[in-house]
Amino acid sequence: METGGELDFTPIVEEDAAVGGKMPVMCDPCGRRKKTTPAAVVCSSCDVKLCSECRQGHQIHVPGEHLFVSLDETAVENVVFDMRGLDRCSDHDRAFIFMCKDHDSLCCEYCHFDSHRTCADVYKLKDMATEANTPSSEIASIEEMQKAISTAQEMIDSCDEKVQTNEERTNEIMNEIDQKKEDIIKRFDDAKIRIRTDLDEVKTSDKTRLDNVKHESESIKVKLQNIMSLNEIVTKHGTGIDKSIVNVTCKQKTAWATAKLTELQNNTHTAQHTLEWSDHLLSLMDDQLVSLRHAPTPSATDTAVNDAHVVGKAKLDFNLSLDKN
């Protein structure tokens, strides 16, 4: 364990070798220059993987005797995968070196020096590697992430269903209006145009909002599935450091996704449309006037719906007057 006041802050030169973004088959010196060149040999004297070009420079510029062994003759598994940037600090573009357990945060050497040097529980990731070599079933937050993915899919299905329901309700109302049309064709046609316009406005507003919820839910689902797929790869082929990084990322992304999906759930309400036939409309047929009202359905977390809250307008009352020409 590294403690805040006792930690020797020395910038890590071989940052890309410290955390596994690219697996051992890549050339270490090229990696420090942000190049991805396959390694051809391993210098067993220095424990460095080298491409053909770097091998020549290694022999010339690094003192001492060197024993080069072909990668084909080593026990290193020839597996290549990309950590997709999860092993690097987005603020400093440096490899993660530490884990601050006080803040549940991965740190590069600059993050540690700037924000975590006084923290009590700061560990080097390489020292945590053996602790992280656990089966996938024991990696924290994976089950929660799976639940969040299921919730996202349920949100997507719910949005599709509600958009379809809006369309069906609109058609039902149009059919109801058409039943009266034969008796008051001209007046009813005018009323139908006005009501249809309003329904389309509300339907468009609902669909736009629900499409946005659906889009964000799909985005959350894809992000979580990407991390899940990465977790499967890391579980089989990754180092302990890689697993530590994915473990922390799973917790963070799951918490973010759960909060975001809860927020989106509150924005999936839709209007309930009904027709009210009042006296004036049916003065030729028992005196009734029709009006269209919109009442939003309550969201999952809002059971007390304010009657004044109506999508588009507080209250829409279309008077189909039979007296007007």
C-alpha positions in Angstrom: 0.0 0.0 0.0 1.2 3.5 -0.8 0.3 6.2 1.7 -0.2 9.9 0.8 2.7 11.4 2.7 5.2 8.5 2.0 4.6 7.9 -1.7 7.7 8.6 -3.8 6.3 10.5 -6.8 8.4 9.6 -9.8 6.9 10.0 -13.3 6.5 6.6 -14.8 8.5 6.6 -18.1 7.3 3.2 -19.3 3.7 4.0 -18.9 2.3 1.8 -21.6 4.2 -1.2 -20.1 2.7 -0.4 -16.7 -0.9 -1.1 -17.7 -2.1 -3.5 -20.4 -3.8 -1.8 -23.2 -1.8 -3.8 -25.8 -0.8 -7.4 -24.8 2.8 -8.7 -24.6 3.2 -9.4 -28.3 3.6 -5.6 -29.0 7.0 -3.9 -29.0 7.6 -2.1 -25.7 9.8 0.8 -27.0 7.4 1.4 -29.9 4.5 1.4 -27.4 6.1 4.2 -25.4 6.2 6.2 -28.7 2.5 5.4 -29.1 3.2 3.1 -32.1 1.8 -0.4 -32.3 4.5 -2.6 -33.8 4.4 -6.4 -33.3 7.3 -7.7 -31.2 9.6 -10.3 -32.8 11.8 -11.2 -29.8 12.1 -10.9 -26.1 15.3 -9.8 -24.4 15.3 -12.2 -21.5 18.2 -10.3 -19.9 16.1 -7.1 -19.7 12.6 -8.5 -19.9 11.8 -6.3 -22.9 9.8 -7.2 -26.0 11.3 -5.8 -29.2 10.5 -5.5 -32.9 13.3 -6.1 -35.4 14.3 -2.4 -35.6 14.3 -1.8 -31.8 16.3 -5.0 -31.3 19.3 -3.5 -33.1 19.1 -0.3 -31.1 18.7 -2.2 -27.9 22.0 -4.1 -28.6 23.9 -0.9 -29.3 22.6 1.5 -26.7 21.7 -0.6 -23.7 24.8 -1.7 -21.7 25.3 -5.4 -20.8 24.9 -8.7 -22.4 21.6 -9.5 -24.1 19.9 -12.9 -24.7 17.2 -12.6 -27.4 14.5 -15.3 -27.6 12.0 -15.5 -30.4 8.4 -15.0 -29.2 7.5 -18.3 -30.8 9.9 -19.9 -28.2 8.4 -18.1 -25.2 5.4 -19.0 -23.1 3.7 -15.7 -23.7 0.2 -16.3 -25.2 -0.1 -14.5 -28.5 -3.3 -12.7 -27.8 -3.9 -9.1 -28.9 -6.8 -7.0 -27.7 -7.5 -3.3 -27.2 -8.5 -1.9 -23.8 -10.4 0.8 -25.7 -8.8 3.6 -23.8 -10.0 2.3 -20.4 -6.4 2.0 -19.3 -5.5 5.6 -19.9 -6.4 8.8 -18.0 -8.6 11.0 -20.1 -7.3 14.2 -18.4 -3.6 13.5 -19.0 -3.5 10.8 -21.7 -1.3 8.7 -19.4 -1.6 5.1 -18.3 -3.3 4.3 -15.0 -0.7 3.4 -12.4 -2.6 3.7 -9.1 -6.0 2.9 -7.5 -7.2 5.2 -4.8 -9.6 3.2 -2.7 -10.6 6.3 -0.7 -12.3 7.7 -3.8 -12.7 4.5 -5.8 -10.8 6.1 -8.6 -8.1 5.0 -11.1 -5.1 7.4 -11.3 -2.2 8.2 -13.5 0.9 9.6 -11.8 -0.2 13.1 -12.4 -3.7 12.5 -11.0 -2.1 11.0 -7.9 0.2 13.9 -7.4 -2.5 16.5 -8.0 -5.5 15.0 -6.2 -4.7 11.8 -4.3 -1.2 12.1 -2.6 -2.8 12.7 0.8 -5.2 9.8 0.5 -4.7 6.9 2.9 -5.4 4.0 0.6 -3.6 4.3 -2.6 -2.3 1.2 -4.3 -0.1 0.5 -7.3 -2.2 -1.5 -9.8 0.6 -4.0 -10.4 0.4 -4.8 -6.6 -3.3 -5.4 -6.9 -3.0 -7.7 -9.9 -3.1 -10.9 -8.0 -6.2 -9.8 -6.1 -8.0 -9.2 -9.4 -7.4 -12.6 -10.9 -10.9 -13.8 -10.1 -13.5 -15.5 -12.3 -16.0 -13.4 -14.3 -18.8 -14.3 -11.9 -16.9 -12.7 -9.0 -16.2 -9.3 -10.8 -18.3 -6.7 -9.0 -21.2 -5.0 -10.7 -21.5 -7.3 -13.7 -24.9 -8.5 -12.6 -26.0 -4.9 -12.0 -24.8 -4.0 -15.5 -26.8 -6.9 -17.0 -29.9 -5.6 -15.1 -29.3 -2.1 -16.5 -29.1 -3.5 -20.0 -32.4 -5.3 -19.5 -33.9 -2.1 -18.2 -32.7 -0.3 -21.3 -34.3 -2.9 -23.5 -37.6 -2.6 -21.6 -37.5 1.2 -22.0 -36.9 0.7 -25.8 -39.9 -1.7 -26.0 -42.0 0.6 -23.9 -41.3 3.6 -26.2 -42.3 1.6 -29.3 -45.5 0.4 -27.6 -46.5 3.9 -26.5 -45.8 5.4 -29.9 -48.0 2.7 -31.4 -50.7 3.3 -28.8 -50.8 7.0 -29.6 -51.3 6.1 -33.3 -54.1 3.7 -32.5 -55.9 6.2 -30.2 -55.7 8.8 -32.9 -57.3 6.4 -35.4 -60.0 5.5 -32.9 -60.9 9.1 -32.4 -61.0 9.7 -36.1 -63.4 6.8 -36.6 -65.6 8.1 -33.8 -65.7 11.5 -35.5 -66.5 9.9 -38.8 -69.6 8.2 -37.3 -71.1 11.7 -36.8 -69.9 13.0 -40.2 -72.9 11.9 -42.3 -75.3 14.2 -40.3 -73.2 17.3 -40.2 -70.7 16.8 -43.0 -69.4 20.4 -43.4 -69.2 21.2 -39.7 -67.7 17.9 -38.8 -65.1 18.2 -41.6 -64.0 21.5 -40.2 -63.9 20.1 -36.6 -62.0 17.0 -37.8 -59.3 19.1 -39.4 -58.9 21.2 -36.2 -58.8 18.1 -33.9 -56.5 16.1 -36.2 -54.1 19.0 -36.2 -54.1 19.1 -32.4 -53.7 15.3 -32.2 -50.8 15.4 -34.6 -49.1 18.1 -32.6 -49.5 16.1 -29.4 -48.6 12.8 -31.2 -45.5 14.5 -32.8 -44.5 16.0 -29.4 -44.9 12.6 -27.7 -43.1 10.7 -30.5 -40.2 13.2 -30.5 -39.8 12.9 -26.7 -40.2 9.1 -26.7 -37.8 8.8 -29.7 -35.2 10.8 -27.7 -35.7 8.5 -24.7 -35.5 5.4 -26.9 -32.3 6.8 -28.6 -30.6 7.5 -25.2 -31.7 4.1 -23.9 -30.2 2.4 -27.0 -27.0 4.4 -26.5 -26.8 3.3 -22.9 -27.5 -0.3 -23.8 -24.7 -0.3 -26.5 -22.2 1.3 -24.1 -22.9 -1.3 -21.4 -22.8 -4.2 -23.9 -19.4 -3.0 -25.2 -18.0 -3.1 -21.7 -19.6 -6.5 -21.1 -17.9 -7.8 -24.3 -14.6 -6.3 -23.2 -15.1 -7.9 -19.8 -15.4 -11.4 -21.4 -12.1 -10.8 -23.3 -10.3 -9.4 -20.2 -11.5 -12.3 -18.1 -10.0 -14.9 -20.5 -6.9 -13.1 -21.6 -6.3 -9.9 -19.5 -3.8 -9.3 -16.8 -4.8 -8.6 -13.2 -4.4 -4.9 -13.9 -6.7 -5.1 -16.8 -9.3 -6.8 -14.7 -9.0 -4.2 -12.0 -9.6 -1.5 -14.5 -12.6 -3.2 -16.0 -14.0 -3.9 -12.6 -13.9 -0.3 -11.5 -15.3 0.8 -14.9 -18.2 -1.6 -14.6 -19.2 -0.2 -11.2 -18.9 3.4 -12.5 -20.8 2.8 -15.7 -23.5 0.8 -14.1 -24.2 3.5 -11.5 -24.3 6.1 -14.3 -26.6 4.0 -16.4 -29.0 3.2 -13.6 -29.3 6.9 -12.7 -29.7 7.9 -16.3 -32.4 5.2 -17.0 -34.3 6.3 -13.9 -34.2 9.9 -15.2 -35.4 8.8 -18.7 -38.3 6.7 -17.2 -39.7 10.0 -15.8 -40.0 11.3 -19.3 -42.1 8.5 -21.0 -45.5 9.8 -20.1 -48.1 10.1 -23.0 -51.4 11.8 -23.4 -54.7 10.0 -23.0 -57.2 11.3 -25.7 -60.9 11.2 -25.3 -63.8 13.0 -27.0 -66.5 14.7 -25.1 -69.7 15.4 -27.0 -71.6 18.4 -25.6 -75.1 19.8 -26.1 -74.4 22.3 -28.9 -72.9 19.8 -31.4 -75.9 17.5 -31.3 -78.5 20.2 -31.4 -79.7 18.4 -34.6 -79.1 15.0 -32.9 -79.9 15.5 -29.3 -77.7 18.5 -28.8 -74.1 17.7 -27.8 -70.7 19.4 -28.4 -67.4 17.6 -28.8 -64.1 18.6 -27.3 -60.8 16.9 -27.1 -58.8 16.8 -23.9 -55.3 15.5 -23.2 -54.3 14.0 -19.9 -50.8 12.7 -19.5 -50.4 9.2 -18.0 -48.3 9.2 -14.8 -44.7 8.1 -15.0 -43.3 5.2 -13.0 -42.1 7.6 -10.2 -44.8 10.2 -10.4 -48.2 8.8 -9.2 -49.7 12.1 -8.4 -50.3 13.7 -11.8 -51.2 17.4 -11.9 -54.4 17.8 -13.9 -53.1 21.1 -15.2 -50.1 19.4 -16.8 -51.0 18.6 -20.4 -48.6 17.9 -23.2 -48.6 20.9 -25.6 -51.4 22.8 -23.8 -52.9 22.9 -20.4 -56.4 22.1 -21.6 -57.6 21.8 -25.2 -61.3 22.3 -25.8 -62.4 22.3 -29.4 -65.9 23.6 -29.8 -67.6 22.4 -32.9 -70.2 25.1 -33.2 -73.1 24.3 -35.4 -74.2 27.9 -35.4 -71.1 29.1 -37.3 -71.0 29.2 -41.1 
